[in-house]
């Protein structure tokens, strides 16, 4: 089994390789190659000049980017009214003479380049991997024997194939560099996480945003408030923030669930007590404030902190000091506070259940963790991560998940969020024989699973969206009632069979049906 340290070293090596790739491609060596073609073509074809036009994939413009005597860096050529536009749109070679006697786009370029065009050979640059045009090469003013011919066109067409290869290589290189930079950032961030003790999945955009904020505030001495439904991973984020601060990661991370402490014990829990302070205090004990000194105090479900303790709590964090119950000695506190709640703390303040001054004292930055059903791209990676961890803990070698289980996972609403997913994977690993693949027969989600059409109504007033969901729901109900008979279902829905057929295709109804309910015409 791969160790976390091995993974981290591999990430470091990959990061180094991506750095070298970025540096190697930053020079845009293909531009030198293009300039070489511009210089060599006139010599090869005994002509005066050469121009290379490239199309823009996004705007569909035609750009003169490389050329003999090109003073301006780029010139846009029209698709209509230019020789190069004709070659690119038709994909055919154009040979034309006596241009010094006729008007056209070539004369506009001549004015900008102090040149007079007499004749042109223009060959389109055709993609070698697809049937589309990348640009065109123009050779201008044949010197001997004064006009271009088919032999010139055939030779240039052969050479331009290699030019097409270099252009497409460059475009792919640009995309690889863009992707590698993104991967480089992810690897850097992932490497920082692996230095700590906790793994974190952030494939979805919402969770990448959460991770970005956490990585930014981690090294800063600010208090953070994390909100999110139960089981979304608030404590995991809190630990990531703690471990990303170099001055704190090796100091205590003290987690306190405020909802689990009785009100009568809340003060002694945080401040500690001296021996004999109350009945049963047979020895002294430091409080959570002292335990967290130099590190992080994580207050989970902070909204459940009783009002009676809040003034003392506020004073302790404002003054950074306090005394144990039954004691006189003042203890200094120095820690960061990360608090969390599954309820809206602002709403609790408005209801008078939480002090406003404590609310503002608790955090400078707030982070909201979305529920799992709003970050579905993370479901499969999370399940695979839990499978690895649970395999190691149970000393088993479960091979993976069946496609049916993966589909159940992706379609389930996950009211218990990540914690529920983790427990489900743990249950499946426990019930699956060693060396097998996890199958749906052991999955507890089967009876509760939902299909996309069963999702809660969207938070939108869009009539088309509501109509679509309603039609899907009614079609599925009709097909279920008729056991897949489309003719009978169309009758129940009061629409034609062809109309039902079109809607089944449009909404991909067959993917939403149970495999045990095949469609039929009779």
N, C-alpha and C positions, 0 to 999 in steps of 0.2 A: 504494500500500500504506500502511495506517495505521501511523504511527510510534508507539513506546512512549510518547513524550512527549504525543502527541495523545490516546492512550488514557487516560493519567493525568489530563489536563485534563478529559476527558469524565467520568471517574469523580468528579473533584472537583466538577464542575457538578451531577452527579446526586446526590452526597452533600448538596450545599447545598439542592437541591430537596426531598429527603427530609426534611431538617431542617425546612424550612418547612411541609411537609405535617404532620409530627408536631406542630409547634407549633399549626397551625391547627385540628387535630382534637382537641387535648388539652382544649379548653374544653368539649367535648361540647355543641355548640350545639343538638343535637336535644332536649336536656332543656328548653331554653327554649321550643322549639316545642311540646313535650308539655304544659308548664305553660300555654301559651297556649290549647291545646285545652281543658284542664281549666277555664280561666276563661271561655272563650267559649261552650262548650256549654250551660251552665245559662241564659245569657242568650238564646241562640238558641232553645232549646226551652221557655223559661219554666219552668224547673225550679230546684231548690234546689242540687243538687250533681252532680258528675261524678267518676267513677273510671276510671282506665286500668289494666287488668291485662295483664301480659306473661307469656308462657310461657318457661321456661328450656329451651333446646335440649338441654342435657346431662342435666338431672335430671327434666325434664318437669313441674316444679312450676309453679304459677300464682301470680305475684307481683303484689300491689297496690303499684305503684311511684309512681303519680302520682294525686293526688286532692284534692278540696276538703276542707279541715279535717283533712288527714292529719297526725297528730302523729308517728307512727312512720314511719320512712323506708320500710320494706317490711313487708307483711303477706302471708302465704301463704294462698291460698284452696284448699279441697279440690276435687278433680274431682267427687266425689260429694257431694251434699248442699248444693250451692251453685248459685245461678242462673248465675253466671259460668262455673262448671264445666260446666253443662249446655250453655251457648251454645258453649263452646270445643270440647267433645267431639262435639257434634252438628253444629257449623258453622252453626247456625240462630239467627235472632233470637228472643229471649224477651221477651214483655211480660207483666208480672205485677203485680197490685194487692193491696190489703188485707194488705200484709206486716206491718203493725203488729199484726195479729191472729194471725199465724202464726210458728212458730219456724223457725230456719234460720241459716245462716252470716251472713246480713245482720245478725242481732241481735248476734253476736260483734263484728263490725266497728263496729256502732252504739255499743257500750259503750266501744270504744277511741277513737272519734271524737266522743263526746257528741252523738249524732244518733239520730233515729227515722226509719227507712225505711218509707214507706207504699206506694210503687209504684216499679217499675223498668222501664226500657227497656234491654235488653242486646243489643248487636250484636257478633258475632265479628269480629275483624280477620283477614281471609283474605290469605295471601301472594299477591302479584301475579305471582309467577314459579313457584309450585308449589301443589299442592293440599294445603296444610296451614295450620293456624291459628297466628297469631303472638300472639294475646291477645284481649282484648275491651274494649269501652267500655260503661260503665254510666252512664245518666242517672237520677238519683233525684228522686222527689217532684215530679211535674208540678203546677204551681200553678194553671194555668188551661188547660183545663177540668177539672183534677183527675185525669185518666187519660191515659196514652199511647195513641196509636192507630197504625194502619198507615201513615198519612201521615208521622208522626214517624219510624217505623221506616225508611221508604223514604228520607227525607232523611238520616238518620244513616248509613245504609248507604252512600249516595253519598259522604258526607264521609269516612267511615272508610277508603275506598279510598286517599285521599291520606295519611291517617295511616299506613296500611300501607306506603306508599312511603317515608315518612320513617323508619319503624322498620327496614325492610330496608336502606335507605341507611346507617343507623347501624351495623347489624351488619356490612355489607360494609366500612364505614369502619374499624371496629375491627379487622377481619381485615387490611385493607390496612396499617393502622398497625403491626400485629404483624409482618406480612411486611416492611414497609419498614424497621422497626427491625433485623430480621435481615439484610436486604440492606445496610442502612447499616453494620452491623458488618463484613459481608463486604467491602464496598467500602473501608472504612477499612483493613482488613487487606490487601486486594489492592493498594490504593494504596501501602501501605508496602513491599510486595514489589516493585512496579514501580519504586520508587525505586532498587532495587538492579539487578543485572545479570541475575537469573535468574527465570524464570517457574516457577510451581508450581501444580499442579492438586490441589484438595482438595474434590471434590464428595461423596465418601463420608464417612460419619460417622467411621470410624477415622482418616482422613487429616486431617479437620478437628480432631480431638483432637491429632494430632501438631503441626499448625500452631499450635494454641492454646498448647501447651507451649513450642514454639520461640519464639513471639512474646513469651511471658512471661519466658523466661530470657535472651532476646537482649540486652536492655539491662543485665543483671546481670553482675557480674564472677565468674561461677561456671564451673567446668569441667563439660563435658557429655559423656556417653557415649551413642552411638547404636548400636543393634543392629538387625540386619535381614539378610535373605538378600542375596546378591550381586545387584546390579542394581536394588535397590529405591529407590535415590536417597539414600543416606546422605550423600554429599558435597554434594548439592544442599541438604539440610536444614542441613548444617554451614555452608554459605555464607549461607543465609538468616539463621541465628543471628548470624553474623559481621556481615552487612550491616544487621541491625536494631539494632546498637549504634552510636549516633552517634559515640562516641569511638574506634571501631575501623574503621568501614566504609571509611574512606579510607586505612587502614593495611594492611600486608601480610596476605594470607591464604596461608599456606604449607602446601601439602598434601604429605604424605609417606606413601607406601605401604610399610608396614613389611615386607610379604611379598616385596617386589621388591628389597630391599637385602641383599647378601651379609653374613653375620655379620662377616666380617673388615673390612668397610667401614662398619659401623654407627656406630662411635664417631666416625670422621672425618666422617661424613655429618651427625651432629647437632652435634658440637662444633667442626667445622672443623679446619684445620691451618695451620701456618706453613711457609714455604718451607724445603725441606730436611728436613722432619720424617721423611720416609721416601723410599725410592726412587721417583722419578716425581713427587715434590712440587716441581715447578719454580717454583711461585709459591704465595703464601698464598691461602687461601680461607676465608671465614666459613662457619660451620655453620648448620644449620636454626634452631637456637635464636636466633642473632643475626639471621638473616633475618626471623624472626617478631616481632622486638621491636616492642612497641606494638600488635601485631595479634593474629592467631590462628594457632596451630599445629594443623593437622588431621592426626591420626595414624590413617590408615586401616589396617584389619586389625592393630590393636594386639596382638591375641593371638599374632601371629607374631613379636613382638619377642623375640630370643634372651634367655635367662636371664642370659647373661654380661654384657649391656649394661644390664640392668635396675637393678642397684644404682647405677651411675653416673648413669643417667637419673633415678632417684628423687632422688638427692642434688642434681642440677642443678636440678630443679624445686622442691625443698624450699628450697634456699638461694638460688634465683634467680640463680645465677652459675656460671661454669665457665671453663676455659681451653682454648685450641685445642691440638691435638696438636703437640708440639715447641715450645710457647710457654710463657711465664711470666705474661703479662698476664691479669688476671682480667677477664672480660667479664660485665657485668650483663644479666640476662634479665628481660623484663617482657612476658608474653603470656598469652593465654587458651589452654587446651588443650581441643580437641574431639576425642575419640577415637571410633573406630568399629570394629566387628567383625561378621563374619557368624556367628561362633561365640559360644556362651555363655561369657562371660569368667569367671563365677562357677564354672562347671564346670572351666575351665582352672586356676583357683586351687586347687580341690579336688584336681585331679590333680597339683599341684605344678609345673605348667608356666608359672605366672605368679605373681609375688610378690603376696602378700596386701596388704602395706603400699603397694605401688605401685597396686594395684587401688583401694584406698580413696582414694588421693591423686589419682587421675586424674579423678574426677568427683564432683559433688554431685547432679546430676540425670541420670537416664537416660531415653532416648526409644527406644521400639520402633516400627520401621516395618513394617507388615504387608506380606506379599507381595501382588502384583498380583491374584492370584485371590481374595483376601479383600477387595478394594476395587473390585469390578467396575463400580461407578458411575463410576469414574475412567477406565475403559478408552477409551470413546469420546471424552471431552474431551481425554485425553492424545493420542490418535491425531490429532485435529483440530489440536491445538497443534503436534505434530511435523510435520504436513502443511504448515502455514503456514511453519514455520521452514525446512523442507527445500525447499519451493518457492522461498523467497527465496535460499537458498544455491545451489540448482541453476539459478536463474533460469528456473524453469518455472511454468506456471499449470495445475497439475492441479486439476480442479474439485472433487473430493471422493471419497468411497468409495461403492461400491454397497451396497445393503442386505445382499447375500449376504456381502460382506467384513465388514461391521459385525457380522453374526451370527457369522461365524468368529472375529472378534476377541473377542466377548463370551463365547463358549463355550470358547475355548482356555485351557489351564491355565497358560500363561506361566511355564514353569520358569525362564526367564531374566529374568522380571519386566519392569520398565519399560525397561531397556536393550534387552531382546529386542524389545519393541514398537517402540522407536525405530528399531532396525536394520531391522525388517520394513517399517516405513513408508518408510524411506530406500530400501530395495530396490524397493518397489512404485512409488515416485515415479520412480526411475531407469528402470524397465521400461515405464512407462505413457507413451504418446505425449502430447506437450504439448497441453493443451486438452481432454483426455479425462477420464473418470471411472475411478477404479481399480476393476478387476474381479477376480473370484476366480481367473481363469485364471493370473495371475502370483503368486498368494499361495502362499507356501511352507508355510502352516499347514494346507492342505487335507488332506493325508495324515495329519497329526498331530492334527487337530482332534478334539474330543470333544464329545459331547452331555451335557446335565446328568445323564442316567442313568448315564453312564460315570465320573462323578466318584468320587474315592476314598471309601471308606466313611466315613460321618459319625462324628465323635467323640461317640457317644451309645449308650446301651444301650436306647433306645426300640424296643420290638418293632414297633409300628406303622410307624415310620420305616424300619426294616430290611425289613419285609414289603413296604412300598410300593416301595422300590428294587429288591427282588428280583423283584416282579411286573412292574415296568416292563422290567427287563432280559430276563426270560423271554418276555414278550409281543413285544418287539422282535425277539428271536432267532427266535421262531416265525414272525412275519410275514415276516422276511427269508428264512427257509427256504422258506416257501410263496409267496414273491414277492407278498405282499400279500393272499393269499386268506384271508379271515377264517374261513370255515367250516373249511378245512383246519387253520388255526392253532388254532382252538378244539379240534379233535380232538387235535392234538399236546399242547395244554395240559391236556387232559382236563377241560374245562369246557364249558358250553353256549355256543352262539353269542350268545345274549342277554347272558350274563354277560361274554363277551369284549367285546361292543359297549359295555356299561356301563363296563367298565374302560378301554377306549380313550377314551371320553368323559371319564371321571373324571381320568385321568392325562394327557389331551391328547396322546395318542400320535402323532396325525397330524403334530403340530408337530415331533416328534422323528425322524420318518422322512425319508429322502432323497426329494427331489422325483421321483426316477426310480423310486420304489417306491409307486405308487398302491394304495389299498386296493380290494378287490373282494369280491363275495359268491360268486364262482364261479371 
